[in-house]
Amino acid sequence: MKLTSWNVNGLRAVERKGNWQPFLKKGFDVVCIQETKSHPEQLVEEVRNPEGYFAYYNSSDLKKGYSGVAIYSKEKALKIETCDDIKVFNEEGRVLVVHYKNFVVINAYFPMTGRDDRLSYKLDFNDAILKKMESLKKSGKKVILCGDLNVAHEEIDLARPKENEGLAGFRPEERAWMDELTSLGYIDVFRFLFPNKKDSYTYWDLKTRARDRNVGWRIDYFIVSNSLVKDIKGFQILSEFLGSDHCPVVLELK
């Protein structure tokens, strides 16, 4: 089984560029999308309801063309949650929790922390996500968190750690939450499989053409509860796949 996660920086833009169908033709079983920047009614039919997939959405209530997440899966979900009861999830359409027979997928688009007020917002968001993960785990569920977490955990996870120390996406508070996550037994699949691998990134700044020079950040993750470790078969970063300032990442399970 293959699961993929991709911050598309606009679903409509990806479709217009001709990248949507080539992406789906890779045959993923579960497709998790962040930053859809759209509501379902704004999408063309082949994106809104792609053949062979069930489609689930959570879009921003604040404004159109902002944030948003989606999940497409070949298997019909047993249960879908948007966590509307938690304020930090509700307004910006940042989370989908989809229950399947063998695991639960949390697809999340984490906030950026460019402004100080957004740091507080993100830390509240982080804590709410972790609380949800722990609740699911304690109920006996196998948990998969994926998405754009908007943080590089360690210096190895970005090209220029010294220049970005203390800045958005590499703030101590953000990185400390990742430490907490792993201390509770959750596994960053890429780093678990490739503990010392350098120069592997998932995001590059478009304005500076950073992708051409591979000056990037690894901020897109699959994180799993330790009960799923034995099922991990492989992981890929599809850095050659274009269409966004992020690239897709792929988790393969047995």
C-alpha positions in Angstrom: 0.0 0.0 0.0 1.3 3.4 -1.0 0.3 6.7 0.7 1.5 10.1 -0.5 1.4 13.6 0.9 1.9 16.8 -1.1 1.5 20.5 -0.4 0.3 21.5 -3.9 0.2 25.2 -3.2 -3.2 25.3 -5.0 -5.1 22.4 -6.4 -6.5 24.5 -9.3 -3.0 25.6 -10.2 -1.6 22.1 -10.2 -4.4 21.0 -12.6 -3.9 24.0 -14.9 -0.2 23.2 -15.1 -1.0 19.7 -16.2 0.5 18.0 -13.1 -2.6 16.5 -11.6 -3.2 13.5 -13.8 0.4 12.5 -14.0 0.5 12.6 -10.2 -2.6 10.4 -9.8 -1.4 7.9 -12.4 1.4 6.9 -10.0 -1.4 4.7 -8.5 -1.3 5.8 -4.8 -3.8 4.2 -2.5 -4.2 7.2 -0.2 -3.4 10.8 -1.4 -3.1 13.5 1.2 -3.1 17.1 -0.1 -2.4 20.3 1.7 -2.9 23.9 0.8 -5.7 23.2 -1.7 -6.6 26.9 -1.7 -10.1 26.0 -2.8 -13.5 24.7 -1.9 -14.7 21.5 -3.7 -17.2 23.4 -5.8 -14.3 25.5 -7.3 -12.6 22.4 -8.7 -13.0 20.8 -12.1 -14.7 17.3 -11.9 -11.5 15.3 -12.5 -10.0 16.9 -9.4 -13.1 17.1 -7.3 -14.0 13.5 -7.9 -11.1 11.6 -9.5 -12.1 8.3 -11.0 -11.3 5.4 -8.6 -11.1 7.5 -5.5 -13.3 8.6 -2.7 -12.7 12.3 -2.0 -12.8 14.1 1.4 -12.2 17.9 2.0 -11.8 20.4 4.7 -11.7 24.0 3.4 -11.1 27.3 5.0 -14.1 29.1 6.5 -12.2 32.4 6.8 -11.7 33.0 3.1 -11.6 31.3 -0.3 -8.2 30.6 -1.9 -6.5 29.9 1.5 -5.3 26.9 3.3 -7.4 23.7 3.0 -6.7 20.0 3.0 -8.0 17.0 1.0 -7.7 13.2 1.1 -8.4 10.9 -1.9 -8.4 7.2 -1.2 -9.3 4.0 -3.1 -10.8 2.6 0.1 -13.9 4.2 1.5 -13.3 5.7 4.9 -15.0 4.3 7.9 -15.2 7.7 9.6 -14.1 11.3 8.8 -13.4 14.1 11.3 -12.5 17.7 10.7 -12.0 18.4 14.4 -14.5 21.3 14.2 -14.9 21.2 17.9 -11.4 22.5 18.4 -11.2 26.2 17.5 -7.6 26.1 16.2 -8.7 23.6 13.6 -12.0 25.0 12.6 -11.6 28.3 10.8 -8.6 27.6 8.5 -9.4 24.1 7.2 -6.1 22.6 8.2 -7.0 19.0 9.3 -8.7 15.9 8.1 -8.8 12.8 10.3 -9.8 9.7 8.2 -10.4 6.3 9.8 -9.6 3.1 7.8 -9.7 -0.5 8.9 -6.0 -0.8 9.6 -5.0 2.8 10.6 -6.1 6.4 11.0 -4.6 9.1 8.8 -4.3 12.7 10.1 -3.6 14.9 7.2 -2.5 18.3 8.5 -1.3 21.7 7.1 0.5 23.2 10.0 0.6 27.0 10.4 3.7 29.0 9.5 5.3 31.2 12.2 6.4 34.3 10.4 4.7 36.6 13.0 5.0 36.2 16.7 1.3 35.8 17.1 1.3 32.9 14.7 3.9 31.2 16.8 1.5 31.0 19.7 -1.3 29.9 17.3 1.0 27.1 15.9 2.0 25.9 19.3 -1.6 25.6 20.3 -2.3 23.7 17.0 0.7 21.4 17.7 -0.6 20.5 21.1 -4.1 19.8 19.8 -2.7 17.6 17.1 -0.6 15.6 19.6 -3.6 15.3 22.0 -5.6 13.8 19.1 -2.8 11.4 18.2 -2.5 10.3 21.8 -6.2 9.8 22.1 -6.3 7.7 19.0 -3.3 5.6 20.1 -4.8 5.0 23.5 -8.0 3.7 21.9 -5.9 1.1 20.1 -5.6 2.8 16.7 -2.5 2.8 14.6 -1.8 6.5 13.7 -0.3 8.1 10.7 0.3 11.9 10.7 1.3 13.4 7.4 1.5 16.8 5.8 3.4 20.0 5.7 4.5 20.5 9.3 6.2 23.8 8.4 9.3 22.9 10.6 12.7 21.4 10.0 13.4 19.2 13.0 17.2 19.0 12.9 20.1 20.9 11.2 20.4 18.0 8.8 16.8 18.8 7.6 17.6 22.1 5.9 20.4 23.4 3.7 21.3 26.5 5.7 20.7 25.8 9.4 22.9 28.6 10.8 21.4 31.3 8.6 17.9 30.2 9.6 18.4 29.5 13.3 15.5 31.0 15.3 13.5 32.0 12.2 10.1 30.7 11.1 10.2 26.9 10.6 13.4 26.5 12.6 12.4 28.2 15.9 13.4 26.4 19.1 9.8 26.1 20.2 8.8 24.4 17.0 11.7 22.0 17.1 11.0 21.2 20.7 7.5 20.0 19.8 9.1 17.6 17.3 11.4 16.3 20.1 8.3 15.8 22.3 6.6 13.9 19.5 9.5 11.5 19.0 10.0 11.1 22.7 6.5 9.6 22.9 7.4 6.9 20.5 6.3 8.4 17.2 8.5 7.7 14.2 9.7 10.2 11.5 9.7 7.5 8.8 12.3 9.2 6.5 14.8 9.8 9.3 14.1 6.3 10.7 15.1 4.7 7.4 17.8 7.2 6.5 19.3 8.5 9.8 22.3 10.2 8.2 21.1 11.2 4.8 21.8 14.8 3.8 20.5 17.1 1.1 17.1 15.5 1.0 14.5 18.2 1.0 10.8 18.7 0.2 10.4 22.5 -0.1 12.3 25.1 -2.0 11.7 28.8 -2.3 10.4 29.7 -5.7 11.5 33.3 -5.8 15.2 32.5 -5.4 15.0 29.4 -7.7 16.3 27.5 -4.7 15.3 24.2 -6.2 17.8 24.5 -9.0 20.5 24.6 -6.3 18.8 22.3 -3.9 18.8 24.9 -1.2 15.8 23.4 0.6 14.0 22.3 3.7 12.6 18.9 4.7 9.3 20.0 6.2 6.8 17.4 4.8 6.6 14.3 6.8 5.0 10.9 7.4 5.1 10.2 11.2 3.7 7.0 12.5 3.0 5.4 15.8 5.5 2.8 16.8 2.9 0.1 16.3 3.3 0.6 12.5 7.1 0.4 12.4 7.0 -3.3 11.4 4.8 -2.5 8.5 7.1 0.1 6.9 8.3 -1.1 3.5 9.8 2.1 2.1 9.8 5.8 1.7 10.5 8.2 -1.2 10.9 11.9 -1.7 9.8 12.7 -5.3 12.0 15.7 -5.6 11.9 15.5 -9.4 8.1 15.9 -9.5 7.1 19.6 -10.3 4.0 21.7 -9.9 4.5 23.2 -6.5 7.2 24.7 -4.2 6.9 21.4 -2.4 7.3 17.9 -3.7 5.4 14.7 -2.8 6.6 12.3 -0.3 5.6 8.6 -0.3 5.2 6.0 2.4 4.9 2.4 1.4 3.4 -0.1 3.9 3.4 -3.9 3.7 
